[in-house]
Amino acid sequence: MAQERIEPQVSTGPESPLSDLISNALRQWGSGNPAAVDGNTVLMLLGFANQVIQDINAHPYYRGDPLDFFTDVRETRPVPDLILIAGILHYYALQQGNARTQIYAPNYYRTLNSSLWQRLNGNTKIQVRPFDDRAGTSDINGLPE
């Protein structure tokens, strides 16, 4: 599998800690120094990261065990950094009522969909495929059509 950490030089583990991803998102947001953010803002961004985890757990391309929510910014989850950063920026822009939502929303959903598709099917074209295992059966009698 391809490298999924955006800053592999920062840590040696397979995933980046949420605190690094929050700092990266705040640097991309661009207003202020990420090191000067207060605790309440960090907790809000932790909540946004948990919304991303919920989006992944509910996504039709995700096939793993349900991911646990973050309880601390030092934790990691087996989620590509790009998905978490894009999701934090998206939810932050929504919360702020900012015009950047028009940029961050499509970027987040494109990143989420393409990354999860890549994990599920590798580098193949996206195609419509039923995920409910009902293909080839009739709704009337349950027999093959």
Secondary structure as UniProt FT lines:
FT   TURN            8..10
FT   HELIX           18..29
FT   HELIX           34..36
FT   HELIX           39..58
FT   TURN            60..61
FT   TURN            73..74
FT   HELIX           81..96
FT   TURN            99..100
FT   HELIX           101..121
FT   TURN            135..136
FT   TURN            139..141
//
